[in-house]
C-alpha cells in the first residue's frame, strides 16, 4: 500500500505555520481529486499569498496517494539544481549556509540536488544564476511524496517542515539572497558566470556603525591566523574588513588572504568586490584579534568619532578604549576599569511624546489618569497596551507575516507609586464590558494551570504583581516541575500565537497533550528594581525569556499627587471596549466562537501597512541586525534585542487597531511611536 503523505504530514506542516497543497501522485504538480480522478489545480498559485483553512485540510487528507507541496513567497527555497557534481553541490551549499544562515531545513529529491528553506518578511520573485535558483512568489516546492525520476521518497537529512515552525526559519533579505548568488559565481563553470553581477570599486560605502580605522584593522589582522581557515571563517573576515574599510580595505584583505596556501587571488578579489556587508565590521575584527592576544600599540590613534560609536555598539571595544586611556595617561589600572556610559536625565525618562495616543488606547489612558491619586501616565499607557493586546488577540494578524498582538510587559517602579491603580481600572473596565472571561488569575501558579485557563478561553490577560517574587519561585532549586515549567510555557505560548501550541506528551494514557489554537496570552507584570535584580538569572537572559518582555523602568517618570475622585468608566468607553471584545468577521475567519482545541484554524483579519514605510522598516531591521551582530560577537546584552522588531510591530498593530478595528492601517506615526518605546526600553534595560 502506498504511503498517504498528505494524510500523514499535511496537517502537521500546516499547523507549523506553512501553507500546503496536495500533489498529484508521483509528480511535482499540484492537483485536485474530483469524481474519482486526479486533475490539475488551476488556481494553486493564489495560495502563495493566502493561507489554508481547516476545511481544506480536512478534505485533502482523504485524497488517495496525495503528496505535499508548499507554495512559496514569504517561504523561500534555495534550489541547488546541480546534477552529477557532488563537490560543486556541496560547495554551493556551504556558501548558502555561510551567507544566508545555517538552516536545519533541507530537502533532497535527486541527489546531489538540494533545496534549502528560509523565510522572508516580504514575498520575493524568482532569481537565478545558472543552475542555482531562488524560488519565490508564484512557485511551489515539493515536500513529501515520490520523486518522479528516482521513484523514491523525498528525504530531509536534518529537520522536516513539520518539525520546524515557519516563524523559526532563518529570515533572509532580498539583498542577502542576491549576495549569495554572486558569491557562488567563482564556483560555477565559466559558461554559467556571465549573468553574475560584480560590483565595481567605489560602489560600496561603509557606515559609521561598521567603520574602523585602517591602521588598527591592518594591525589586528596580523593576529588572525589564516593557515588553514575554514571557508565560513574566511568569509567572516572578508565581510568584516569590507564593512570596516569599504573598498579601501581590498588590498589589506588580499594581503591577509594571501598568507594561506589555499588562497586563489582571483577568487579572493572577486569575492571582496561582490561583498555588500550590512552586519559585520570593525567590531568583529577587533574581537577576533583580541581573543588571539592582540594588544594595539600606543602608536595607533583611533578616530574619536568612530571610537565613540564603537563604545556604544560593541562592549569589546571598551577594552580597546581602556588601552588608549592607558597609553595617554600612563595608568595601567585605569585601562582595566570598565567604562561607564553616562546618560543625561532626559535620556532616562520615558519619551514624553509617546504618552500622546488617540483612539481606544487614548480613551483608556485618559480615564485611568483622571481617576488616579498618583499620576502615573506610563503605567496607564503600558497596562492599557497589554489589555488591548488581549482584546485584539486571535482576531488580527500583520498582513505580511504571522505576527499577532500578544505582548509581555514588565514595569519596574518603587514601592508606593500607584502600581495597583491601572490594574484595578482595567479589571473594572473589562467587567463592565463583558470581558471578565479574558482575565486570568493574579498569580501564575503552574504550567498546567496556565494551559487549562487558555484551553477554556484562549485570549487571556495575566496581571501579575510582585513579578520579582514570581521569578524567585520559578528560578528556585526547590521549584516543583509545574512551577519550573512556567518559563518554557510562557516562551512557547508567546511564539505560538500565530499557530498551534502543542503541550508536552504524557506517559499516562488518560492524559492528553494540550493543543491550543492561536493562543493569546498577554502578561502585565510589576515589581521593584531590587526584587527584579535579586531574582533574575543569567539563564532568563540567555534563554530569550527576558527579551520577550517590554521592560519599562519608570523610577524617574512624571509622578505627582493629584486630587481626584473615583468614577466609573464612561459609557462611550464601555461601548467601545464591548465592540472590540465582541468584534466578529463572519465568514472571514473569526476564532472567537472556536474553542482552543477545535480543528478550525481559519485566518483572522489582517492589519495593513500604510504606503511608503519600506525605508523606516529597513532602518529598524538594520538596527536589529547590528544588535544581533554584537550578540554573535559575545556581548551578552545583545540578546535583549532579540524580539526588538517583533515587539515594535506588535505595538504598531495595537495602536492602529485602537483607531479602527474595521480597517486597521499602520502609519508612519505608529511605527515611529513603537520604535521610540522599544529603543528606550531595551537601552534602559541594558543599563540596569
C-alpha positions as CSV (number, residue, x, y, z in Angstrom):
1,X,0.0,0.0,0.0
2,X,1.3,3.5,-0.9
3,X,2.1,5.9,1.9
4,X,-0.5,8.5,2.3
5,X,1.8,11.5,2.6
6,X,-0.8,14.3,2.9
7,X,-2.8,12.4,5.4
8,X,0.3,11.7,7.5
9,X,2.2,15.1,7.3
10,X,-0.1,17.7,5.7
11,X,-1.8,18.9,8.8
12,X,1.4,18.9,10.9
13,X,3.1,21.2,8.3
14,X,0.1,23.5,8.2
15,X,-0.1,23.7,12.0
16,X,3.6,24.8,12.0
17,X,2.6,27.9,10.0
18,X,3.1,26.9,6.4
19,X,0.6,26.8,3.6
20,X,0.3,23.3,2.0
21,X,-1.2,21.9,-1.2
22,X,-1.8,18.4,-2.5
23,X,0.4,17.0,-5.2
24,X,-0.8,14.5,-7.8
25,X,0.8,11.1,-7.0
26,X,4.4,10.6,-8.2
27,X,4.6,14.1,-9.7
28,X,5.6,17.6,-8.7
29,X,2.3,19.0,-10.0
30,X,-0.4,20.3,-7.6
31,X,-3.7,18.5,-8.2
32,X,-7.3,18.0,-7.2
33,X,-9.1,14.7,-6.8
34,X,-12.6,15.0,-8.3
35,X,-15.1,12.3,-9.2
36,X,-12.5,9.6,-8.7
37,X,-9.8,11.2,-10.9
38,X,-6.8,13.5,-10.4
39,X,-6.7,16.7,-12.4
40,X,-4.8,20.0,-12.3
41,X,-5.2,22.5,-9.5
42,X,-5.8,25.6,-11.7
43,X,-5.6,28.3,-9.0
44,X,-2.9,26.8,-6.8
45,X,-0.6,29.9,-7.3
46,X,-3.2,32.0,-5.3
47,X,-2.0,30.1,-2.2
48,X,1.4,31.8,-2.4
49,X,-0.3,34.8,-0.8
50,X,-3.1,33.3,1.2
51,X,-3.2,30.6,4.0
52,X,-5.2,27.4,4.1
53,X,-8.4,27.0,6.0
54,X,-9.1,24.0,8.2
55,X,-11.9,22.6,5.9
56,X,-9.4,22.3,3.0
57,X,-7.0,20.3,5.1
58,X,-9.9,18.0,6.3
59,X,-10.8,17.3,2.6
60,X,-7.3,16.9,1.2
61,X,-6.3,14.4,3.9
62,X,-8.8,11.9,2.3
63,X,-7.5,12.2,-1.2
64,X,-5.7,9.0,-2.2
65,X,-1.9,8.9,-2.5
66,X,-1.6,12.7,-2.4
67,X,1.9,14.2,-2.0
68,X,2.5,17.6,-0.4
69,X,4.0,20.8,-1.8
70,X,4.4,24.2,-0.1
71,X,3.6,27.4,-2.0
72,X,6.4,29.9,-1.9
73,X,6.5,33.7,-1.3
74,X,7.5,34.5,2.2
75,X,8.7,31.0,2.3
76,X,11.9,31.0,0.3
77,X,13.6,28.0,-1.3
78,X,17.3,27.9,-2.4
79,X,17.3,25.3,-5.2
80,X,20.8,23.9,-5.9
81,X,19.9,22.2,-9.2
82,X,23.3,20.6,-9.8
83,X,23.4,17.1,-11.1
84,X,26.4,14.7,-11.3
85,X,28.8,17.0,-9.4
86,X,28.7,16.3,-5.7
87,X,31.6,18.5,-4.8
88,X,30.2,21.5,-6.6
89,X,26.8,21.0,-4.9
90,X,28.5,20.8,-1.5
91,X,30.4,24.0,-2.2
92,X,27.3,25.9,-3.1
93,X,25.5,24.6,0.0
94,X,28.4,25.8,2.1
95,X,28.2,29.2,0.6
96,X,24.5,29.3,1.2
97,X,24.9,28.4,4.9
98,X,27.7,30.9,5.4
99,X,25.9,33.9,3.7
100,X,22.2,33.1,4.5
101,X,22.4,31.1,7.7
102,X,22.9,27.5,8.8
103,X,19.3,26.3,8.2
104,X,18.3,22.9,9.6
105,X,15.6,22.5,6.9
106,X,17.0,21.0,3.7
107,X,15.2,18.7,1.2
108,X,16.8,16.2,-1.2
109,X,15.0,14.8,-4.2
110,X,17.5,13.6,-6.7
111,X,20.9,13.7,-5.1
112,X,23.2,15.7,-5.2
113,X,20.5,18.3,-6.0
114,X,19.4,20.1,-2.8
115,X,16.9,22.6,-1.6
116,X,17.4,24.8,1.5
117,X,14.5,26.7,3.1
118,X,14.4,30.2,4.6
119,X,11.8,32.9,5.2
120,X,11.4,36.5,4.1
121,X,9.2,39.2,5.5
122,X,8.1,40.2,2.0
123,X,7.3,37.9,-0.9
124,X,10.2,37.8,-3.4
125,X,10.3,36.9,-7.1
126,X,12.4,34.2,-8.6
127,X,16.2,34.8,-9.0
128,X,18.6,32.6,-10.9
129,X,22.3,32.2,-11.6
130,X,23.0,29.2,-13.8
131,X,21.8,26.0,-12.0
132,X,21.1,27.9,-8.8
133,X,17.7,29.4,-8.2
134,X,16.0,31.4,-5.5
135,X,12.4,30.2,-5.7
136,X,9.7,32.7,-4.6
137,X,6.3,34.1,-5.2
138,X,4.3,32.1,-7.8
139,X,6.2,28.9,-7.3
140,X,6.0,25.9,-5.1
141,X,8.3,23.2,-3.8
142,X,7.6,19.5,-3.3
143,X,7.9,18.4,0.3
144,X,6.7,14.8,0.6
145,X,5.8,12.2,-2.0
146,X,7.5,10.1,-4.6
147,X,10.1,11.8,-6.8
148,X,9.1,11.3,-10.5
149,X,12.7,10.5,-11.6
150,X,14.1,8.5,-8.7
151,X,10.8,6.8,-7.8
152,X,11.8,7.2,-4.2
153,X,10.5,9.5,-1.4
154,X,12.0,12.9,-0.8
155,X,14.4,13.0,2.1
156,X,15.2,15.6,4.8
157,X,18.7,15.0,6.2
158,X,18.2,17.2,9.2
159,X,14.7,18.5,10.2
160,X,11.5,18.3,8.3
161,X,9.0,21.2,7.8
162,X,6.6,19.7,10.4
163,X,9.4,19.8,12.9
164,X,10.3,23.5,12.5
165,X,7.8,26.3,12.7
166,X,7.7,28.8,9.9
167,X,8.5,31.5,12.5
168,X,11.6,29.7,13.5
169,X,13.1,29.5,10.0
170,X,16.1,31.8,9.4
171,X,14.9,35.1,8.0
172,X,16.8,36.4,4.9
173,X,16.5,39.6,3.0
174,X,16.4,40.1,-0.8
175,X,19.9,41.7,-0.6
176,X,21.3,38.7,1.2
177,X,19.9,36.4,-1.5
178,X,21.4,38.5,-4.3
179,X,24.7,38.4,-2.5
180,X,24.5,34.7,-2.1
181,X,24.1,34.2,-5.9
182,X,27.0,36.5,-6.5
183,X,29.2,34.7,-4.0
184,X,28.5,31.4,-5.8
185,X,29.9,32.6,-9.2
186,X,33.5,31.7,-8.7
187,X,32.5,28.1,-8.2
188,X,30.4,27.8,-11.3
189,X,31.6,26.7,-14.8
190,X,32.7,29.6,-16.9
191,X,29.7,29.5,-19.2
192,X,27.4,30.0,-16.1
193,X,29.3,33.0,-14.8
194,X,28.2,35.5,-17.4
195,X,25.0,36.5,-15.6
196,X,26.7,37.3,-12.3
197,X,27.0,40.9,-11.2
198,X,30.3,42.1,-10.0
199,X,30.3,45.4,-8.0
200,X,32.9,47.8,-9.3
201,X,35.3,49.5,-6.9
202,X,33.6,52.5,-5.3
203,X,30.1,51.0,-5.3
204,X,30.1,50.1,-1.6
205,X,30.1,52.6,1.2
206,X,30.5,51.6,4.8
207,X,28.6,53.2,7.6
208,X,29.6,54.5,11.0
209,X,28.2,51.5,12.8
210,X,30.6,49.2,11.0
211,X,33.6,51.5,10.2
212,X,37.0,51.0,11.6
213,X,40.5,52.6,11.4
214,X,42.8,51.4,8.6
215,X,45.9,51.3,10.8
216,X,44.0,49.4,13.5
217,X,42.4,46.9,11.2
218,X,45.7,46.2,9.4
219,X,47.5,45.6,12.8
220,X,44.6,43.5,14.1
221,X,44.6,41.2,11.1
222,X,48.2,40.2,11.9
223,X,46.7,38.4,14.9
224,X,44.1,36.5,13.0
225,X,45.8,33.4,11.6
226,X,44.9,32.2,8.1
227,X,46.9,29.0,7.8
228,X,44.0,26.6,7.2
229,X,41.0,28.7,8.0
230,X,37.5,27.2,7.2
231,X,35.7,28.9,4.4
232,X,33.0,30.3,6.7
233,X,35.6,32.0,8.9
234,X,37.5,33.3,5.9
235,X,34.2,34.8,4.6
236,X,33.5,36.3,8.0
237,X,36.9,38.1,7.9
238,X,36.3,39.3,4.4
239,X,32.9,40.7,5.2
240,X,34.2,42.4,8.3
241,X,37.1,44.1,6.6
242,X,34.8,45.3,3.8
243,X,32.3,46.5,6.4
244,X,35.1,48.3,8.3
245,X,37.0,49.9,5.5
246,X,34.8,49.7,2.4
247,X,36.6,49.4,-1.0
248,X,39.8,50.8,0.6
249,X,40.2,47.6,2.5
250,X,40.7,45.4,-0.6
251,X,44.5,45.5,-0.6
252,X,44.5,44.9,3.2
253,X,42.3,41.8,2.9
254,X,44.1,40.4,-0.1
255,X,47.4,40.7,1.7
256,X,45.9,38.8,4.7
257,X,44.2,36.2,2.5
258,X,47.5,35.5,0.6
259,X,49.1,34.2,3.8
260,X,47.1,31.0,3.2
261,X,48.4,28.3,0.9
262,X,44.8,27.8,-0.2
263,X,44.4,31.4,-1.5
264,X,43.5,32.0,-5.1
265,X,44.0,35.7,-5.7
266,X,41.4,36.0,-8.5
267,X,38.7,34.4,-6.4
268,X,39.6,36.4,-3.3
269,X,39.5,39.7,-5.2
270,X,36.2,38.8,-6.9
271,X,34.6,37.8,-3.6
272,X,35.7,41.0,-1.9
273,X,34.3,43.2,-4.7
274,X,31.0,41.3,-4.6
275,X,30.6,41.6,-0.8
276,X,28.0,44.1,0.4
277,X,28.1,43.6,4.2
278,X,25.4,45.0,6.4
279,X,26.0,43.4,9.8
280,X,29.7,42.9,10.4
281,X,32.6,45.3,10.5
282,X,35.4,46.6,12.7
283,X,34.0,45.2,15.9
284,X,34.3,41.6,14.6
285,X,37.9,42.1,13.5
286,X,38.9,43.7,16.9
287,X,37.1,40.9,18.7
288,X,38.8,38.1,16.7
289,X,42.2,39.7,17.2
290,X,41.7,40.3,20.9
291,X,40.9,36.7,21.5
292,X,44.2,35.8,19.9
293,X,46.2,38.1,22.2
294,X,46.2,41.4,20.2
295,X,47.4,44.4,22.2
296,X,47.1,47.6,19.9
297,X,50.4,49.5,20.2
298,X,50.3,53.1,21.6
299,X,51.2,54.4,18.1
300,X,47.7,53.6,16.8
301,X,45.3,56.6,17.1
302,X,41.7,55.6,16.9
303,X,39.3,58.1,15.3
304,X,37.4,59.6,18.2
305,X,34.0,59.7,16.5
306,X,34.3,56.0,15.4
307,X,35.6,55.1,18.8
308,X,32.6,56.6,20.4
309,X,30.2,54.7,18.2
310,X,32.1,51.5,18.8
311,X,31.8,52.0,22.6
312,X,28.1,52.2,22.3
313,X,27.7,49.3,19.9
314,X,30.3,46.8,20.9
315,X,31.3,46.1,24.5
316,X,34.5,44.5,23.3
317,X,35.8,47.9,22.2
318,X,35.6,49.2,25.7
319,X,38.7,47.1,26.3
320,X,40.4,48.9,23.4
321,X,39.4,52.3,24.7
322,X,40.8,51.3,28.0
323,X,44.1,50.6,26.4
324,X,44.0,54.0,24.7
325,X,43.4,55.7,28.0
326,X,46.4,53.8,29.4
327,X,48.6,55.0,26.6
328,X,47.5,58.6,27.1
329,X,47.5,58.7,30.9
330,X,50.0,56.0,31.8
331,X,47.7,54.3,34.3
332,X,47.5,50.5,33.9
333,X,44.7,50.3,36.5
334,X,42.6,52.8,34.5
335,X,43.0,50.7,31.4
336,X,41.4,47.7,33.1
337,X,38.5,49.7,34.6
338,X,35.2,49.2,32.7
339,X,33.9,52.3,31.1
340,X,30.6,53.7,32.2
341,X,28.2,55.1,29.7
342,X,26.9,58.4,31.0
343,X,23.2,59.2,30.4
344,X,21.5,62.5,30.9
345,X,18.4,62.9,33.0
346,X,16.4,63.4,29.8
347,X,17.7,60.2,28.3
348,X,16.5,58.1,31.3
349,X,12.9,59.4,31.3
350,X,10.2,57.6,29.3
351,X,9.8,59.5,26.0
352,X,7.0,62.0,26.8
353,X,5.8,62.3,23.2
354,X,4.9,58.6,23.4
355,X,2.2,59.3,26.0
356,X,0.1,61.2,23.5
357,X,-2.1,58.5,21.9
358,X,-5.5,58.5,20.3
359,X,-8.3,56.0,19.7
360,X,-9.5,53.5,22.3
361,X,-6.0,53.4,23.8
362,X,-6.0,57.1,24.4
363,X,-9.5,57.0,25.9
364,X,-8.4,54.3,28.3
365,X,-5.3,56.2,29.4
366,X,-7.3,59.4,29.9
367,X,-9.8,57.7,32.2
368,X,-7.1,55.8,34.2
369,X,-5.1,59.0,34.6
370,X,-8.1,61.2,35.6
371,X,-9.0,58.8,38.4
372,X,-5.5,58.2,39.8
373,X,-4.4,59.7,43.1
374,X,-0.8,59.2,42.0
375,X,-0.5,60.3,38.4
376,X,1.4,57.6,36.5
377,X,0.8,58.0,32.8
378,X,3.4,55.4,31.8
379,X,1.7,52.8,33.9
380,X,-1.6,53.8,32.4
381,X,-0.3,53.5,28.9
382,X,1.6,50.2,29.1
383,X,-1.2,48.5,31.1
384,X,-3.7,49.6,28.5
385,X,-1.4,48.3,25.8
386,X,-1.4,44.9,27.5
387,X,-5.2,44.9,27.9
388,X,-5.9,45.8,24.3
389,X,-3.3,43.2,23.1
390,X,-5.6,40.6,24.7
391,X,-8.8,42.1,23.3
392,X,-7.4,42.0,19.8
393,X,-5.7,38.6,20.3
394,X,-6.6,35.8,17.9
395,X,-8.6,38.2,15.7
396,X,-5.9,40.0,13.8
397,X,-2.5,39.4,12.2
398,X,0.0,41.5,10.4
399,X,-0.6,41.4,6.7
400,X,2.9,40.2,5.6
401,X,3.8,38.0,8.5
402,X,2.2,35.9,11.2
403,X,2.7,38.5,14.0
404,X,-0.2,38.7,16.5
405,X,-0.9,41.3,19.2
406,X,0.0,39.4,22.3
407,X,2.6,41.2,24.4
408,X,4.5,40.8,27.7
409,X,5.2,44.0,29.7
410,X,7.3,44.2,32.8
411,X,7.1,47.5,34.7
412,X,9.7,48.4,37.3
413,X,8.8,51.0,39.9
414,X,9.5,51.9,43.5
415,X,7.0,50.9,46.2
416,X,4.0,53.2,47.0
417,X,4.0,54.6,43.5
418,X,0.4,53.6,42.5
419,X,1.1,50.4,40.6
420,X,-2.2,48.9,41.5
421,X,-4.4,51.7,40.2
422,X,-4.2,50.9,36.5
423,X,-4.7,47.2,37.2
424,X,-7.9,47.8,39.1
425,X,-9.2,50.2,36.5
426,X,-8.5,47.6,33.7
427,X,-10.4,44.9,35.7
428,X,-13.4,47.3,36.2
429,X,-13.5,48.2,32.5
430,X,-13.3,44.5,31.5
431,X,-16.1,43.6,33.9
432,X,-18.3,46.5,32.6
433,X,-17.7,45.4,29.0
434,X,-18.5,41.7,29.4
435,X,-14.8,40.9,29.2
436,X,-14.4,39.1,32.6
437,X,-13.7,35.9,30.7
438,X,-10.5,37.4,29.4
439,X,-8.9,37.9,32.8
440,X,-6.6,35.3,34.3
441,X,-5.8,35.0,38.0
442,X,-3.3,37.4,39.5
443,X,-0.8,34.7,40.2
444,X,0.7,32.3,37.7
445,X,1.0,29.2,39.9
446,X,1.8,26.4,37.5
447,X,2.2,25.4,33.8
448,X,-0.8,23.1,33.8
449,X,-2.9,25.9,35.4
450,X,-1.9,28.3,32.6
451,X,-2.8,25.8,29.9
452,X,-6.1,24.9,31.5
453,X,-7.1,28.6,31.6
454,X,-6.1,29.0,27.9
455,X,-8.0,25.9,26.9
456,X,-11.1,27.3,28.4
457,X,-10.5,30.8,26.9
458,X,-7.6,31.2,24.6
459,X,-7.5,35.0,25.0
460,X,-6.2,35.9,28.4
461,X,-4.6,38.8,30.3
462,X,-2.4,38.0,33.3
463,X,-1.7,41.0,35.5
464,X,1.0,39.8,38.0
465,X,2.0,42.0,40.9
466,X,5.3,41.3,42.7
467,X,6.7,39.8,39.5
468,X,10.2,39.6,41.1
469,X,8.8,37.2,43.7
470,X,7.3,35.2,40.9
471,X,10.8,35.0,39.3
472,X,12.2,33.8,42.7
473,X,9.7,30.9,42.8
474,X,10.2,29.7,39.2
475,X,14.0,30.1,39.3
476,X,14.4,28.3,42.7
477,X,16.1,25.0,43.0
478,X,13.1,23.9,45.1
479,X,10.6,24.8,42.4
480,X,8.2,22.0,41.5
481,X,8.2,20.7,38.0
482,X,4.9,22.5,37.4
483,X,6.5,25.8,38.6
484,X,9.8,25.4,36.8
485,X,7.9,24.7,33.5
486,X,6.2,28.1,33.6
487,X,9.1,29.9,31.8
488,X,9.2,27.4,29.0
489,X,5.4,27.6,28.6
490,X,5.3,31.4,28.6
491,X,8.1,31.5,25.9
492,X,6.4,28.9,23.8
493,X,2.9,30.5,24.1
494,X,4.4,33.8,23.1
495,X,5.8,32.3,19.9
496,X,2.8,30.2,19.2
497,X,0.2,33.0,18.9
498,X,0.1,32.6,15.1
499,X,0.0,28.8,15.1
500,X,-0.9,26.0,17.4
501,X,0.5,25.4,20.8
502,X,1.5,21.7,21.4
503,X,1.9,20.8,25.0
504,X,4.0,18.0,26.4
505,X,3.0,14.4,25.8
506,X,2.3,12.3,28.8
507,X,3.0,8.7,29.5
508,X,-0.4,8.3,31.2
509,X,-2.9,7.1,28.8
510,X,-5.6,9.2,30.4
511,X,-3.8,12.5,29.9
512,X,-3.7,14.1,26.5
513,X,-1.3,16.8,25.4
514,X,-2.8,20.2,25.2
515,X,-3.4,21.6,21.7
516,X,-4.4,25.3,21.8
517,X,-5.2,27.0,18.5
518,X,-3.7,30.5,18.2
519,X,-3.2,31.1,22.0
520,X,-3.1,34.8,23.0
521,X,-1.7,35.2,26.5
522,X,-0.6,38.7,27.4
523,X,1.3,39.5,30.6
524,X,1.5,42.8,32.5
525,X,3.9,42.4,35.5
526,X,5.0,44.9,38.1
527,X,7.8,44.7,40.6
528,X,10.6,46.8,42.2
529,X,14.1,47.0,40.8
530,X,15.5,45.3,43.9
531,X,13.3,42.3,43.5
532,X,13.9,42.1,39.8
533,X,17.7,42.3,40.1
534,X,17.9,39.8,43.0
535,X,15.8,37.2,41.3
536,X,16.7,37.5,37.7
537,X,19.2,34.8,36.5
538,X,21.6,34.7,33.6
539,X,19.5,31.8,32.2
540,X,16.5,34.2,32.0
541,X,18.6,36.4,29.7
542,X,20.3,33.8,27.7
543,X,17.2,31.7,27.0
544,X,15.3,34.6,25.5
545,X,12.8,34.8,28.3
546,X,13.6,38.4,29.2
547,X,13.8,39.8,25.6
548,X,10.2,38.8,25.1
549,X,9.2,41.4,27.7
550,X,9.0,45.1,27.1
551,X,10.8,46.2,30.3
552,X,9.7,49.6,31.4
553,X,11.7,51.1,34.4
554,X,10.0,54.4,35.5
555,X,11.8,55.4,38.6
556,X,12.2,59.0,37.3
557,X,8.9,59.3,35.4
558,X,6.4,62.1,35.7
559,X,4.8,61.1,39.1
560,X,2.7,63.5,41.0
561,X,-0.1,63.5,43.6
562,X,-3.4,64.9,42.4
563,X,-6.9,65.5,43.7
564,X,-9.3,63.1,42.3
565,X,-12.4,61.1,42.9
566,X,-13.3,57.6,41.8
567,X,-15.6,57.5,38.8
568,X,-17.0,54.6,36.8
569,X,-15.9,54.1,33.2
570,X,-17.8,56.5,30.9
571,X,-20.4,54.9,28.7
572,X,-18.6,55.7,25.5
573,X,-15.5,53.9,26.7
574,X,-17.5,50.8,27.8
575,X,-19.3,50.7,24.4
576,X,-16.0,51.0,22.5
577,X,-14.5,48.2,24.6
578,X,-17.5,46.0,24.1
579,X,-17.3,46.5,20.4
580,X,-13.6,45.5,20.4
581,X,-14.1,42.4,22.6
582,X,-17.1,41.1,20.6
583,X,-15.7,42.1,17.2
584,X,-16.6,39.3,14.7
585,X,-15.9,39.0,11.0
586,X,-18.4,36.4,9.8
587,X,-17.0,34.2,7.1
588,X,-13.6,35.8,7.3
589,X,-12.1,33.6,10.0
590,X,-13.0,35.0,13.4
591,X,-11.9,32.4,16.0
592,X,-13.9,33.7,18.9
593,X,-16.5,31.0,18.6
594,X,-14.0,28.2,18.2
595,X,-12.6,26.6,21.3
596,X,-8.9,26.2,21.8
597,X,-9.0,22.5,21.0
598,X,-11.1,22.9,17.8
599,X,-10.0,21.8,14.5
600,X,-10.8,25.1,12.8
601,X,-7.9,27.4,12.5
602,X,-9.1,29.8,9.8
603,X,-7.0,33.0,9.4
604,X,-8.2,36.1,11.1
605,X,-8.4,39.7,9.8
606,X,-5.2,41.5,8.6
607,X,-3.7,44.7,9.9
608,X,-2.3,46.6,6.9
609,X,0.8,48.7,6.3
610,X,0.4,52.2,5.0
611,X,2.3,53.0,1.8
612,X,5.8,54.4,2.0
613,X,7.1,52.7,5.1
614,X,9.8,50.5,3.5
615,X,12.6,52.9,4.4
616,X,11.7,53.0,8.0
617,X,11.2,49.2,8.2
618,X,14.6,48.8,6.7
619,X,16.1,51.1,9.3
620,X,14.6,49.1,12.0
621,X,15.8,45.8,10.5
622,X,19.3,47.2,10.2
623,X,19.3,48.4,13.8
624,X,18.3,44.9,14.8
625,X,20.9,43.2,12.7
626,X,23.6,45.4,14.2
627,X,22.5,44.4,17.7
628,X,22.4,40.7,16.8
629,X,25.9,41.1,15.4
630,X,27.0,42.3,18.9
631,X,25.4,39.2,20.4
632,X,27.2,37.0,18.0
633,X,30.5,38.6,19.0
634,X,29.9,37.7,22.6
635,X,28.0,40.6,24.0
636,X,25.5,39.0,26.5
637,X,23.3,42.1,26.4
638,X,22.9,41.8,22.7
639,X,20.2,39.2,23.5
640,X,18.0,41.9,24.8
641,X,17.3,43.0,21.2
642,X,16.1,39.5,20.2
643,X,12.4,40.5,20.0
644,X,13.0,44.1,19.1
645,X,11.4,44.1,15.7
646,X,8.6,41.8,16.7
647,X,7.6,44.0,19.6
648,X,7.7,47.1,17.5
649,X,5.3,45.5,15.1
650,X,3.0,44.3,17.9
651,X,2.9,47.8,19.4
652,X,2.2,49.3,16.0
653,X,-0.7,46.9,15.4
654,X,-2.3,47.7,18.8
655,X,-2.1,51.4,18.1
656,X,-3.6,51.0,14.6
657,X,-6.4,48.7,15.9
658,X,-7.1,51.2,18.6
659,X,-8.1,53.7,16.0
660,X,-10.2,51.3,13.9
661,X,-10.8,47.6,14.0
662,X,-12.7,47.6,10.8
663,X,-9.8,48.8,8.5
664,X,-6.6,48.9,10.7
665,X,-3.7,50.6,8.9
666,X,-0.2,51.1,10.5
667,X,1.0,54.6,9.7
668,X,4.5,56.0,9.9
669,X,3.5,57.7,13.1
670,X,2.5,54.3,14.6
671,X,5.8,52.8,13.6
672,X,7.9,55.7,14.9
673,X,6.0,55.7,18.2
674,X,6.6,52.0,18.7
675,X,10.2,52.2,17.8
676,X,10.8,55.0,20.3
677,X,9.3,52.9,23.1
678,X,11.4,49.8,22.2
679,X,14.6,51.8,21.7
680,X,14.1,53.3,25.2
681,X,13.0,50.0,26.8
682,X,16.0,48.0,25.5
683,X,18.5,50.7,26.2
684,X,17.3,51.3,29.7
685,X,17.2,47.6,30.5
686,X,20.8,47.2,29.3
687,X,21.9,50.0,31.6
688,X,20.5,48.5,34.7
